[in-house]
Amino acid sequence: MKKTVALHTLGCKLNFSETTSIGRLLENDGFEKKDFDEVADVYVINTCSVTDNADKECRQLVRRIQRKAPEAMVVITGCYAQLKPKEIAAIPGVNLVLGAAEKFNIAAHLKELSKNDAGKICSCDIEDVNTFTASHSLKERTRIFLKVQDGCDYNCSFCTIPLARGKSRSESIENVLKNVEEIASGGAKEIVLTGINLGDFGKGFIGGKKHEENFADLVMQLDALPFIDRFRISSIEPNLLGNELIEFISNSKKFMPHFHIPLQSGSNKILAAMRRRYKRELYAEKVGLIKAMMPHACIGADVIVGFPGETDEDFAETALFLQQLDISYLHVFTYSERDHTQALEIKTIVPLSVRHERNKILRNLSYTKMQAFTEQHIGQTRKVLFESVNKNGMMEGYTDNYIKISTPYHAAWENEIVDWII
């Protein structure tokens, strides 16, 4: 009988694309995929470590596996595995910990693993991680996440990503185009470009050769492809979002009018303490330019609340800035202390209760903004790609400008782009 494997992802879209690639590698090696809620021979958890909750969730999942399938082998990989391998290896029930350089060699490691192994670590220093492995979520859904960049050369004071992912490096445009053609051959209609710092696409060495490419080059070449209908940019830093790129997307029929631009704070004082590479004025300039060229565009922002030293006045400044910005939604993160980050040196700590209250305020603002953005489009006809069916028999999809649409299931609309009156 084939051995079975179940996989689970914690964290970002990039992690999701890597998990599905790991799953395909294991299927090619003879494993049969199971749902994570089913009993399997091997469980693989691809972890995030942006917040404490991700660490806690990983531990909870391991305990759940132990209760459900005590004879199964448990493999932990991802950012948490690279940052704290010894901590994970000490969790009862964990058999193997794979760092950033080893996660795509999982099939070889499993051949040498037995249930008697406990807390085996296969990792290396993050400085030694300098390869790029393409990954995408082929056959998993209509909207495919395609990794084109990895790692980060920034040193934001709150972030452990450079420690977990290594230096910025990316795929060549030539290989991205090949991957897109393969994805399109499977029937996918939309590709979401993902990376840790997408705007830095082109940095790093691939095959011993330095890239002479950039993100704008990639976008323009993808836009010319005949065999895919839609592209989205998952997230791009405001200082790397060039005005020429905004103008190009405004005239594109393939790149969707949807931008996700991390902000983190509306206070220049806090942005400086975070070691971000822009001020709020630049952010407002980018939003203004997008809306001038694409009034219908959806713009999302990441915001961190409760960063050390964030006073009531600083938060009020952020909240007012966000309220006045013509953006559509927020992803709100509560600051959590991370080992080996410079933010730990800032001694003015915001109480947890205050952090949670600020999070609630901005989540409410996000809801209000998305409602207002949707209402602006009522009566308009926009193109919706229907992509999934939920348990209640409803199918869901997104307009070109990221308004979520739910409707009773209609087989003819599945994986189709439909003109829809909002």
NUKE-497863 format. One record per residue: residue in three letters; x, y negated, z negated of N, C-alpha, C in turn. Coordinates in steps of 0.2 Angstrom, whole numbers, padded with zeros to 4 digits, always signed. Each point is the difference from the previous one (the first is absolute). Last residue first. Layout:
ALAXYZXYZXYZ/...
This chain:
ILE-0115-0221+0049+0001+0000-0008-0007-0001-0003/ILE+0004+0012+0024-0002-0006-0003+0000+0000-0008/TRP+0015+0014+0020-0005+0000-0006-0002-0007-0002/ASP+0013+0018+0019-0002-0007-0001-0005+0000-0005/VAL+0019+0019+0001-0007-0001+0001-0001-0008-0001/ILE+0019+0021+0003+0000-0007-0001-0007-0002+0002/GLU+0007+0025-0009-0001-0004+0006+0000-0007-0003/ASN+0001+0021-0013+0007-0001+0004-0002-0004+0006/GLU-0022+0007-0008+0006+0002-0004+0006+0000+0005/TRP-0023-0004+0006+0004-0006-0002+0007+0002-0003/ALA-0018+0015+0007+0003-0003+0006+0004-0006-0002/ALA-0012+0012-0017+0005+0004+0003+0004-0003+0006/HIS-0012-0011-0021-0003+0001+0007+0006+0003+0003/TYR-0009-0007-0027+0005+0004+0005-0004+0001+0007/PRO-0005-0021-0017-0002+0007+0001+0004+0003+0005/THR+0012-0021-0009-0007+0001+0003-0001+0008+0000/SER+0018-0023-0008-0002+0007-0001-0007+0001+0003/ILE+0024-0017+0001-0007+0001+0002-0002+0008-0002/LYS+0020-0022-0005-0002+0007-0001-0008+0001+0002/ILE+0019-0018+0009-0006+0000-0004-0002+0008+0000/TYR+0020-0010+0011+0000+0004-0006-0006-0001-0004/ASN+0005-0008+0023+0003-0004-0005-0002+0003-0007/ASP-0006+0012+0019+0006-0002+0002+0003-0004-0005/THR-0018+0015-0010+0000-0004+0006+0008-0002+0002/TYR-0007+0023-0013+0002-0007-0001+0000-0003+0007/GLY-0013+0023-0013+0005-0002+0005+0002-0008-0001/GLU-0016+0025-0008+0003-0007-0002+0005-0002+0006/MET-0024+0017-0006+0007-0001+0003+0002-0007-0001/MET-0017+0018-0015+0001-0006+0003+0007+0000+0004/GLY-0010+0017-0014-0002+0000+0007+0000-0006+0003/ASN+0008+0006-0022-0008-0002+0000-0002+0000+0007/LYS+0023+0004-0006-0004+0005-0003-0008-0001+0001/ASN+0017-0013+0018+0000+0002-0008-0005+0005-0002/VAL+0015-0006+0024-0007+0001-0003+0001+0002-0007/SER+0015-0015+0020-0001+0005-0005-0007+0001-0002/GLU+0009-0015+0017+0006+0004-0001-0002+0006-0005/PHE-0008-0022+0019-0002+0005-0006+0004+0005+0000/LEU+0003-0025+0009+0002+0006+0001-0002+0005-0006/VAL-0009-0025+0012+0001+0005-0006+0003+0006+0002/LYS-0004-0027+0010+0001+0007+0001+0002+0004-0006/ARG-0017-0022+0002+0007+0002-0001+0001+0007+0002/THR-0020-0021+0000+0002+0006+0003+0007+0001+0000/GLN-0016-0016-0016+0005+0000+0005+0000+0008+0002/GLY-0014-0008-0018-0003-0001+0007+0005+0000+0005/ILE+0010-0004-0023-0006+0003+0001-0003-0002+0006/HIS+0021-0007-0010+0000+0004+0006-0007+0003+0001/GLN+0007-0012-0019+0001-0005+0005-0001+0004+0007/GLU-0002+0012-0021-0006-0004+0002+0002-0005+0006/THR+0018+0013-0009-0005+0004+0004-0006-0004+0002/PHE+0016-0011-0014+0003+0002+0007-0005+0004+0004/ALA-0006-0004-0022-0001-0006+0004+0003+0001+0007/GLN+0003+0017-0016-0007-0001+0002-0001-0006+0004/MET+0021+0004-0008-0002+0005+0005-0007-0001+0002/LYS+0008-0013-0017+0003-0002+0006-0002+0004+0006/THR-0007+0005-0023-0003-0005+0003+0002-0002+0007/TYR+0012+0017-0012-0007+0002+0002-0004-0006+0004/SER+0021-0005-0010+0001+0004+0006-0007+0002+0003/LEU+0001-0010-0021+0001-0005+0005+0000+0003+0007/ASN-0001+0013-0019-0006-0003+0001+0000-0005+0006/ARG+0020+0010-0007-0004+0005+0003-0007-0003+0002/LEU+0014-0013-0013+0002+0000+0007-0003+0005+0004/ILE-0004-0001-0024-0002-0007+0003+0001+0000+0008/LYS+0008+0019-0013-0007+0000+0001-0003-0007+0003/ASN+0023+0002-0006-0002+0004+0005-0007+0000+0002/ARG+0007-0012-0019+0002-0003+0006-0002+0004+0006/GLU-0003+0010-0021-0005-0005+0001+0001-0004+0007/HIS+0016+0016-0007-0006+0003+0002-0005-0005+0001/ARG+0020-0008-0009+0001+0003+0007-0006+0003+0003/VAL-0001-0007-0023+0000-0006+0005+0001+0002+0007/SER+0003+0017-0017-0007-0002+0001-0001-0006+0004/LEU+0022+0008-0005-0004+0004+0005-0007-0002+0001/PRO+0019-0019-0006-0004+0006-0004-0004+0004+0005/VAL+0022-0013+0007-0007-0002+0000-0003+0006-0003/ILE+0026-0010-0004-0005+0006+0002-0007-0002+0000/THR+0026-0011+0001-0007-0002-0002-0005+0005+0003/LYS+0024+0002+0003-0002+0002-0007-0007-0002-0001/ILE+0016+0008+0021-0004-0006-0001-0004+0002-0007/GLU+0014+0016+0011+0004-0005-0004-0004-0007-0002/LEU-0009+0019+0014+0001+0002-0007+0004-0005-0005/ALA-0003-0001+0024-0005-0004-0003+0000+0002-0008/GLN+0015+0010+0017+0002-0006-0003-0005-0004-0004/THR+0002+0027+0003-0002-0006+0004+0002-0006-0004/HIS+0002+0024-0006+0005-0002+0004-0002-0006+0005/ASP-0020+0013-0012+0007+0001-0001+0004-0003+0005/ARG-0025-0009-0003+0004+0005+0003+0007+0000-0002/GLU-0026-0010-0008+0007+0000-0001+0003+0006+0004/SER-0023-0012+0008+0002+0005-0005+0008+0000+0000/TYR-0023-0016+0009+0007+0001-0001+0001+0006-0005/THR-0021-0001+0016+0002-0002-0007+0007+0001-0001/PHE-0014-0004+0024+0004+0004-0004+0001-0003-0007/VAL-0017-0002+0023+0002-0003-0006+0004+0005-0004/HIS-0009-0007+0026+0002+0006-0004+0004-0003-0006/LEU-0019-0013+0016+0006+0001-0004+0001+0007-0002/TYR-0014-0015+0021+0000+0004-0006+0007+0000-0003/SER-0006-0015+0018-0006+0004-0001-0001+0005-0006/ILE+0011-0027+0006+0002+0007+0001-0007+0004-0002/ASP+0008-0026+0001-0005+0004+0005+0002+0007+0001/LEU+0005-0017-0022+0003+0003+0006-0006+0004+0004/GLN-0003-0010-0022+0000-0005+0005+0002+0003+0007/GLN+0000+0013-0020-0007-0002+0001+0000-0005+0006/LEU+0021+0007-0008-0004+0005+0004-0007-0001+0001/PHE+0013-0016-0013+0003+0001+0007-0004+0005+0004/LEU-0006-0002-0022-0003-0006+0004+0003+0001+0007/ALA+0008+0015-0016-0007+0002+0002-0003-0006+0004/THR+0023-0002-0007-0001+0005+0004-0007+0001+0002/GLU+0004-0015-0017+0003-0003+0007-0001+0006+0005/ALA-0005+0006-0022-0005-0005+0003+0002-0003+0007/PHE+0016+0013-0012-0006+0004+0003-0005-0004+0003/ASP+0017-0011-0011+0003+0003+0006-0006+0004+0003/GLU-0005-0010-0021+0001-0005+0006+0002+0003+0006/ASP+0000+0014-0019-0007-0001+0002+0000-0005+0006/THR+0023+0012-0001-0004-0004-0005-0007+0000+0002/GLU+0022+0016+0005-0006-0003+0004-0005-0003-0006/GLY+0021+0012-0004+0001-0007+0001-0006-0003+0003/PRO+0004+0025+0005+0003-0003-0005+0000-0008+0001/PHE-0019+0013+0013+0007+0000+0000+0003-0004-0006/GLY-0024+0004+0006+0003+0001-0006+0008+0001+0000/VAL-0015+0004+0022-0001-0004-0005+0003+0003-0006/ILE+0002+0001+0028+0002+0003-0006-0002-0005-0006/VAL-0008+0005+0028+0001-0005-0006+0002+0004-0006/ASP-0004+0001+0029+0002+0004-0006+0002-0006-0005/ALA-0017-0001+0023+0006-0003-0004+0001+0005-0006/GLY-0014-0003+0026+0000+0003-0006+0007-0002-0004/ILE-0017-0008+0022+0006+0000-0003+0000+0002-0007/CYS-0014+0000+0026+0000+0002-0007+0007+0000-0003/ALA-0012-0014+0022+0005+0005-0003-0001+0001-0007/HIS-0012-0015+0016-0003+0006-0002+0004+0005-0003/PRO+0008-0021+0009-0005-0002-0005-0003+0006-0003/MET+0022-0004+0014-0005+0005+0000-0004-0001-0006/MET+0016-0016+0005+0000+0003+0007-0005+0006+0000/ALA+0002-0014-0020-0001-0004+0006+0000+0003+0007/LYS+0004+0012-0020-0007-0001+0000-0001-0005+0006/ILE+0022+0006-0004-0004+0006+0002-0007-0002+0001/LEU+0014-0016-0009+0002+0001+0007-0004+0006+0003/GLY-0001-0005-0024-0004-0006+0004+0001+0002+0008/VAL+0011+0014-0015-0007+0001+0000-0003-0005+0004/LYS+0023-0003-0003-0002+0006+0004-0007+0001+0000/GLU+0007-0017-0014+0001-0002+0007-0002+0006+0005/ALA+0000+0003-0024-0006-0004+0003+0001-0002+0007/TYR+0018+0010-0010-0005+0005+0000-0006-0003+0003/LEU+0018-0014-0004+0001+0004+0006-0006+0005+0001/GLU+0001-0012-0020-0002-0005+0006+0001+0004+0006/ARG+0006+0010-0021-0007+0000+0002-0002-0004+0006/LYS+0025+0009-0001-0004-0003-0005-0008+0000+0002/TYR+0023+0018+0004-0005-0005+0003-0003-0004-0006/ARG+0013+0021-0002+0004-0004+0005-0005-0005+0003/ARG+0001+0013-0026-0003+0000+0007+0003-0005+0004/ARG+0003+0006-0024+0006+0000+0005-0003+0001+0007/MET-0011-0004-0022-0001+0007+0003+0006+0001+0005/ALA-0002-0021-0011+0002+0005-0005+0000+0007+0003/ALA-0008-0017+0014+0008-0001-0001+0002+0005-0005/LEU-0023-0002+0003+0003+0003+0006+0008+0000-0001/ILE-0013-0011-0016+0000+0007-0001+0003+0004+0006/LYS-0002-0023+0001+0005+0001-0006+0000+0008-0001/ASN-0015-0009+0016+0007+0000+0002+0005+0001-0005/SER-0026+0008+0002+0004-0004-0004+0007+0000+0003/GLY-0018+0015+0006-0001-0007+0003+0004-0006-0004/SER+0005+0028+0004-0002-0005-0005-0001-0006+0004/GLN+0001+0022+0011+0002+0001-0007-0001-0005-0005/LEU-0003+0006+0026+0002-0007-0003+0003+0001-0006/PRO-0004+0015+0024+0001+0000-0007+0002-0007-0002/ILE-0015+0008+0021+0006-0004-0001+0001+0000-0008/HIS-0014+0012+0022+0001+0001-0008+0006-0003-0001/PHE-0018-0002+0021+0006-0001-0002+0000+0001-0008/HIS-0015+0002+0025+0000+0002-0007+0007+0000-0003/PRO-0012+0000+0024+0001-0006-0004-0001+0001-0007/MET+0010+0018+0018-0006-0002-0003+0002-0007-0004/PHE+0011+0011+0023+0002-0001-0007-0006-0004-0004/LYS-0002+0005+0023+0001+0006-0003+0002-0001-0008/LYS-0004-0017+0017-0006+0004+0000+0001+0007-0004/SER+0012-0026-0001+0001+0007+0001-0007+0003+0000/ASN+0007-0023-0005-0002+0001+0007+0000+0008+0002/SER+0006-0008-0022-0006-0004+0001-0003+0001+0007/ILE+0021+0009-0007-0005+0004-0002-0007-0004+0001/PHE+0020-0012+0005-0001+0006+0005-0006+0004-0002/GLU+0006-0018-0014-0003-0002+0006-0001+0006+0005/ILE+0011+0004-0020-0007-0002-0002-0004-0002+0007/LEU+0023+0003+0001-0003+0007-0001-0008-0001-0001/GLU+0014-0019+0001+0000+0003+0006-0004+0006+0000/ASN+0006-0011-0020-0006-0003+0003-0001+0003+0007/GLY+0011+0016-0019+0002-0006+0004-0006-0003+0004/LEU+0005+0015-0023-0005-0001+0005+0001-0006+0004/LEU+0013+0006-0019+0002+0004+0006-0005+0000+0006/ASN-0002-0011-0022+0006-0003+0003+0002+0004+0006/PRO-0019+0008-0012-0001-0007+0003+0006-0003+0003/GLU-0003+0027-0002+0002-0005-0004-0002-0007+0003/ILE-0014+0023+0005+0006-0004+0002+0001-0006-0004/SER-0016+0025+0005+0002-0005-0005+0007-0004+0003/SER-0014+0016+0013-0002+0002-0007+0001-0006-0005/ILE-0006-0001+0027+0006+0000-0004-0002+0000-0008/ARG-0012+0011+0024+0000-0005-0006+0007+0000-0003/PHE-0013+0008+0025+0005+0000-0005-0001-0005-0006/ARG-0014+0014+0023+0001-0005-0006+0006+0001-0004/ASP-0006+0013+0021-0005-0005+0000+0002-0006-0005/ILE+0015+0018+0015-0002+0000-0007-0005-0007+0000/PHE+0013+0008+0020-0004+0006-0002-0002-0001-0008/PRO+0014-0016+0016-0007+0001+0002-0004+0006-0004/LEU+0020-0019-0007-0001+0007+0001-0007+0001+0003/ALA+0011-0021-0007+0000+0001+0007-0002+0008+0001/ASP+0003-0009-0022-0006-0003+0003-0001+0001+0007/LEU+0020+0007-0012-0006+0004-0001-0006-0003+0003/GLN+0019-0012+0002+0001+0006+0004-0006+0005-0002/MET+0002-0020-0012-0002-0002+0007+0001+0006+0004/VAL+0005+0002-0023-0007-0002+0001-0002-0001+0008/LEU+0023+0004-0007-0004+0006+0000-0007-0002+0001/ASP+0014-0018-0001+0002+0004+0006-0005+0007+0000/ALA+0000-0014-0019-0004-0003+0006+0001+0004+0006/PHE+0013+0006-0019-0007+0002+0000-0005-0003+0005/ASN+0026+0005+0006-0003-0003-0006-0008+0001+0000/GLU+0028+0008+0010-0008-0001+0001-0003-0003-0006/GLU+0023+0011+0005-0001-0007+0003-0007-0002+0002/HIS+0014+0019-0018-0005-0002+0004+0001-0007+0003/LYS+0020+0017-0005-0004-0005-0003-0006-0002+0004/LYS+0013+0025-0002-0001-0006+0004-0004-0005-0004/GLY+0004+0023-0007+0007-0004+0000-0001-0006+0004/GLY-0019+0013-0004+0004+0004+0004+0007-0004+0001/ILE-0015-0016-0010-0003+0007+0002+0005+0003+0004/PHE-0001-0022-0019+0004+0004+0005-0004+0007+0001/GLY-0009-0026-0009+0003+0006-0001+0003+0004+0006/LYS-0020-0019+0002+0006+0000-0004+0002+0008-0001/GLY-0020-0005+0012+0006-0002+0004+0006+0000-0004/PHE-0023-0006-0011+0001+0005+0005+0006-0002+0004/ASP-0011-0012-0019+0008+0001+0001+0001+0005+0005/GLY-0022-0006-0007+0003-0006+0004+0007+0001+0001/LEU-0013+0016-0013+0000+0001+0007+0003-0006+0004/ASN+0003+0013-0023+0001-0008+0002-0001+0000+0007/ILE-0005+0020-0009+0001-0003-0006+0000-0007+0001/GLY-0014+0014+0017+0007+0000-0002+0000-0004-0007/THR-0018+0007+0023+0001+0000-0007+0008+0000-0001/LEU-0022-0003+0019+0007+0000-0001+0002-0001-0007/VAL-0022+0011+0012+0002-0006-0005+0007+0001-0001/ILE-0018+0008+0020+0006+0001-0003+0001-0006-0005/GLU-0022+0012+0015+0003-0006-0003+0006+0003-0004/LYS-0013+0014+0014-0002-0006+0003+0004-0006-0003/ALA+0004+0029+0004-0001-0006-0005-0001-0006+0004/GLY+0004+0023+0009-0007-0003+0000-0001-0006-0005/GLY+0020+0014+0006-0004+0003-0004-0007-0003-0001/SER+0018-0010+0013-0002+0007+0003-0005+0004-0004/ALA+0010-0020-0008-0006-0002+0004-0002+0007+0004/ILE+0019+0001-0014-0006-0001-0004-0006-0001+0004/GLU+0021+0001+0011-0002+0007-0003-0006-0001-0004/GLU+0009-0019+0008-0003+0004+0006-0002+0007-0003/VAL+0011-0015-0015-0006-0002+0002-0004+0004+0005/ASN+0023+0005-0005-0005+0002-0005-0007-0002+0001/LYS+0017-0008+0014-0001+0007+0001-0005+0003-0005/LEU+0007-0022-0002-0005+0000+0006-0001+0008+0001/VAL+0015-0005-0017-0006-0002-0002-0005+0001+0006/ASN+0023+0003+0004-0003+0005-0003-0007-0001-0003/GLU+0012-0017+0011-0001+0005+0005-0004+0006-0003/ILE+0007-0019-0013-0006-0001+0004-0002+0006+0004/SER+0014+0006-0022+0001-0004+0006-0006-0001+0004/GLU+0001+0002-0027+0000+0004+0006+0002-0004+0006/SER+0008-0007-0025-0006+0001+0004+0001+0004+0006/ARG+0009-0011-0026+0002+0003+0006-0006+0002+0004/SER+0010-0012-0025-0005-0001+0005+0003+0004+0006/LYS+0008+0008-0024+0000-0006+0004-0005+0000+0006/GLY-0007+0015-0022+0007-0002+0003-0001-0006+0005/ARG-0016+0012-0015-0001+0001+0007+0007-0001+0003/ALA-0004-0003-0024-0003+0006+0002+0000+0002+0007/LEU+0009-0020-0009+0003+0005-0004-0003+0007+0002/PRO-0009-0020+0009+0006+0001+0003+0004+0006-0004/ILE-0022-0006-0008+0000+0003+0006+0007+0001+0003/THR-0008-0010-0021+0004+0005+0000+0001+0004+0007/CYS-0008-0026-0011-0001+0005+0004+0005+0006+0000/PHE-0003-0024-0010-0005+0005-0003+0000+0007+0003/SER+0013-0020+0007+0002+0002-0006-0004+0005-0004/CYS+0007-0001+0027-0005-0004-0005+0001+0003-0007/ASN+0015+0002+0022+0001+0001-0007-0005-0003-0005/TYR+0004+0009+0028-0002-0005-0005+0001+0002-0007/ASP+0003+0014+0020+0006-0004-0002-0002-0006-0005/CYS-0012+0026+0007-0001-0008+0000+0007-0003-0003/GLY-0014+0025+0012+0005-0004-0004-0001-0007+0000/ASP-0009+0013+0021+0000+0002-0007+0005-0004-0003/GLN-0016+0002+0024+0005-0003-0003+0000+0003-0008/VAL-0016+0007+0017+0005-0003+0004+0006-0003-0003/LYS-0024+0017-0004+0006-0003-0003+0005-0002+0006/LEU-0027+0004+0001+0006+0001+0003+0006-0004-0003/PHE-0028+0009-0003+0005-0004-0003+0007+0002+0003/ILE-0026+0002+0010+0006+0003-0002+0005-0005-0003/ARG-0028+0004+0004+0005-0005-0001+0006+0003-0002/THR-0016+0015+0003-0001-0004+0006+0005-0006+0000/ARG+0006+0022-0014-0006-0005+0000+0001-0003+0007/GLU+0014+0018-0005-0003+0000-0007-0006-0005+0000/LYS+0016+0006+0018-0006+0005-0001-0003-0001-0006/LEU+0023-0012+0000-0003+0003+0006-0005+0005-0002/SER+0014-0018-0012-0005+0004-0002-0004+0003+0006/HIS+0027-0007-0003-0006-0003+0002-0006+0005-0002/SER+0030-0007+0000-0006+0004-0003-0007-0003+0002/ALA+0030+0000+0004-0006-0002+0002-0006+0004-0003/THR+0025-0005-0010-0004+0005+0002-0007-0002+0002/PHE+0027-0010-0004-0007-0001+0001-0004+0006+0002/THR+0024-0006-0015-0003+0003+0006-0007-0002+0000/ASN+0017-0004-0018+0001-0004+0006-0003+0002+0006/VAL+0006+0004-0028-0006+0001+0004+0000-0005+0006/ASP+0015+0000-0019+0002+0005+0005-0005+0002+0005/GLU-0003-0015-0019+0005-0003+0005+0002+0004+0006/ILE-0013+0008-0019-0004-0004+0005+0004-0003+0005/ASP+0008+0022-0013-0001-0007-0001-0003-0003+0006/CYS-0008+0024-0004+0007-0003+0001-0001-0007-0002/SER-0013+0027-0003+0000-0008+0001+0007-0002+0001/CYS-0015+0021-0008+0004+0000+0006-0001-0008+0002/ILE-0005+0017-0023+0000-0006+0003+0005+0000+0006/LYS-0017+0017-0017+0006+0000+0004+0000-0007+0004/GLY-0015+0010-0018+0003-0006+0000+0006-0001+0004/ALA-0007+0024-0004-0003-0005-0003+0004-0007+0000/ASP-0003+0028+0011+0003-0007+0000-0004-0005-0003/ASN-0009+0022+0004+0005-0001-0006+0004-0006-0001/LYS-0014+0006+0019-0004-0003-0006+0004+0000-0006/SER+0013-0003+0023-0004+0005-0003-0004-0003-0006/LEU+0015-0007+0024-0003-0002-0006-0004+0006-0003/GLU+0012-0004+0022+0005+0002-0005-0003-0001-0007/LYS-0012-0005+0019+0002+0007+0002+0005+0002-0006/LEU-0008-0022+0001-0005+0004-0003+0002+0008+0001/HIS+0013-0018+0009+0000+0000-0007-0004+0005-0003/ALA-0001-0005+0023+0006+0004-0002+0001+0001-0007/ALA-0018-0013+0008-0001+0007+0002+0006+0004-0002/ILE+0000-0024-0003-0004+0004-0005+0000+0007+0001/ASN+0011-0021+0010+0003+0007+0000-0004+0004-0005/PHE-0006-0023+0002-0001+0003+0006+0004+0007+0001/LYS+0003-0013-0020-0007+0002+0001-0002+0003+0006/GLU+0022-0009-0008-0001+0007+0000-0008+0002+0002/ALA+0011-0022-0005+0004+0003+0006-0002+0007+0001/ALA-0009-0013-0018-0002-0003+0006+0003+0003+0006/GLY-0003+0016-0021+0002-0007+0001-0002-0002+0007/LEU-0010+0021-0016+0004-0002+0006+0000-0008+0001/VAL-0005+0022-0019+0000-0008+0001+0004-0001+0006/LEU-0013+0023-0012+0005-0003+0005-0001-0007+0001/ASN-0013+0014-0016+0006+0005+0002+0005-0004+0004/VAL-0020-0006-0020+0003-0002+0006+0006+0004+0002/GLY-0013+0003-0020-0004+0002+0006+0003-0002+0007/PRO+0004-0014-0023-0001+0008+0000-0004+0001+0007/ILE+0017-0020-0002-0007+0001-0001-0002+0007+0001/ALA+0022-0010+0003-0001+0002-0007-0008+0002-0001/ALA+0009-0009+0021+0002+0007-0001-0001+0003-0007/ILE-0004-0023+0005-0005+0004+0003+0002+0008-0001/GLU+0015-0016-0008-0006-0001-0003-0006+0004+0003/LYS+0021-0001+0011+0001+0004-0006-0007-0001-0005/PRO+0002-0012+0021-0001+0007+0001+0001+0004-0007/LYS-0005-0025+0008+0000+0003-0006+0000+0008+0000/LEU+0001-0015+0020+0001-0005-0006+0002+0004-0006/GLN-0008+0011+0019+0007-0002+0002+0002-0005-0006/ALA-0021+0010-0001+0004+0005+0000+0008-0003+0001/TYR-0019-0014+0002+0001+0002-0007+0006+0005+0000/CYS-0007-0006+0022+0004-0005-0004+0001+0001-0007/GLY-0004+0022+0015-0002-0007+0001+0004-0005-0005/THR-0007+0027-0004+0004-0004+0004-0002-0007+0000/ILE-0004+0026-0012-0001-0007+0000+0005-0003+0004/VAL-0012+0026-0004+0006-0004+0003-0002-0007+0000/VAL-0007+0026-0011-0002-0008+0001+0006-0003+0002/MET-0012+0026+0000+0006-0004-0001-0001-0007+0002/ALA-0017+0021-0011+0002-0004+0006+0007-0004-0001/GLU-0014+0014-0016+0005+0003+0004+0003-0004+0006/PRO-0019-0007-0014+0007+0000-0004+0005+0004+0003/ALA-0022-0013+0007+0004+0005+0003+0006+0001-0003/LYS-0017-0014-0010-0004+0003+0006+0004+0006+0003/ARG+0009-0014-0018-0006+0003-0002-0004+0005+0005/GLN+0020-0013+0005+0002+0005-0005-0007+0004-0002/ILE-0002-0019+0014+0002+0006+0004+0002+0006-0005/ARG-0006-0021-0010-0005+0003+0003+0001+0006+0004/ARG+0018-0012-0009-0004+0003-0006-0006+0004+0003/VAL+0012-0014+0015+0004+0006-0002-0004+0004-0005/LEU-0009-0021+0005-0001+0005+0006+0004+0006-0002/GLN+0003-0018-0015-0007+0003+0000-0001+0005+0005/ARG+0020-0012+0001+0000+0004-0006-0007+0004+0000/CYS+0002-0017+0016+0004+0006+0002+0000+0005-0006/GLU-0010-0021-0004-0004+0005+0004+0003+0006+0002/LYS+0012-0017-0012-0005+0004-0004-0004+0005+0004/ASP+0015-0015+0012+0003+0005-0004-0004+0004-0005/ALA-0010-0017+0012+0002+0005+0005+0004+0005-0004/ASN-0006-0019-0012-0006+0005+0001+0002+0005+0005/ASP+0015-0018-0005+0000+0005-0005-0006+0005+0001/THR+0009-0013+0022-0003-0002-0007+0001+0006-0005/VAL+0010+0001+0022-0001-0007-0001-0003-0002-0006/SER+0007+0022+0010+0002-0002-0006+0000-0008-0001/CYS-0010+0024+0014+0002-0007+0001+0003-0002-0007/THR-0002+0026+0013-0001-0005-0005+0002-0007+0002/ASN-0008+0026+0009+0004-0005+0002-0001-0007-0004/ILE-0003+0028-0004-0003-0007-0001+0005-0005+0002/VAL-0007+0028+0004+0005-0006+0002-0003-0006-0002/TYR-0003+0028-0005-0003-0006+0000+0005-0005+0001/VAL-0004+0028+0005+0004-0006-0001-0004-0006+0000/ASP-0011+0020+0001+0006+0003-0002+0005-0006-0002/ALA-0027-0003-0002+0005+0001+0005+0006+0003-0003/VAL-0028-0007-0004+0006+0004-0003+0005+0001+0006/GLU-0017-0022+0001+0000+0008+0000+0006+0003-0003/ASP-0004-0024+0003-0004+0003-0006-0001+0007+0001/PHE+0012-0012+0016+0004-0001-0006-0004+0003-0006/ASP-0002+0010+0025-0002-0006-0003+0003+0000-0007/LYS+0013+0013+0018-0006+0001-0004-0002-0007-0002/LYS+0016+0013+0020-0002-0006-0004-0006+0001-0003/GLU+0020+0018+0008-0007-0002+0001-0002-0006-0004/PHE+0026+0008+0010-0005-0001-0006-0007-0001+0003/GLY+0021+0003+0013-0004+0006-0001-0005-0001-0006/ASP+0015-0016+0011+0004+0005-0003-0004+0006-0002/ASN-0010-0019+0010+0004+0003+0005+0005+0005-0003/GLU-0014-0011-0015-0004+0004+0004+0004+0003+0006/LEU+0011-0016-0014-0001+0007-0004-0005+0004+0004/LEU+0005-0021+0009+0006+0004-0001-0001+0006-0003/ARG-0018-0015+0000+0001+0003+0007+0007+0004+0000/GLY-0005-0012-0020-0005+0006+0001+0001+0003+0007/ILE+0012-0019-0004+0003+0005-0004-0005+0006+0000/SER-0007-0019+0010+0006+0002+0004+0003+0006-0004/THR-0017-0011-0010-0003+0004+0005+0005+0002+0005/THR+0007-0014-0018-0003+0006-0003-0003+0005+0006/GLU+0008-0022+0005+0006+0005-0001-0003+0006-0003/SER-0015-0017+0004+0003+0002+0007+0005+0005-0002/PHE-0009-0010-0019-0005+0004+0004+0003+0003+0006/ASN+0013-0016-0011+0000+0006-0004-0005+0005+0004/LEU-0001-0022+0007+0006+0003+0002+0001+0007-0003/LYS-0018-0013-0006-0001+0003+0006+0006+0003+0003/CYS+0000-0003-0027-0002-0004+0006-0001+0004+0006/GLY-0003+0011-0025+0003-0006+0002-0002-0002+0007/LEU+0001+0025-0009-0001-0005-0004+0003-0006+0003/THR-0009+0026+0009+0004-0007+0001-0002-0005-0005/HIS+0000+0029+0005-0004-0005-0003+0005-0007+0001/LEU-0004+0029+0009+0004-0007-0001-0004-0005-0002/ALA+0003+0029+0002-0005-0006-0001+0004-0006-0001/VAL+0004+0027+0010+0003-0006-0003-0006-0005+0000/THR+0006+0029+0004-0005-0006+0000+0003-0006-0003/LYS+0009+0025+0013+0000-0004-0006-0004-0006+0001/LYS-0005+0023+0013+0003-0007+0000+0000-0003-0007/MET-0001+0027+0004-0004-0006+0000+0004-0006+0000/
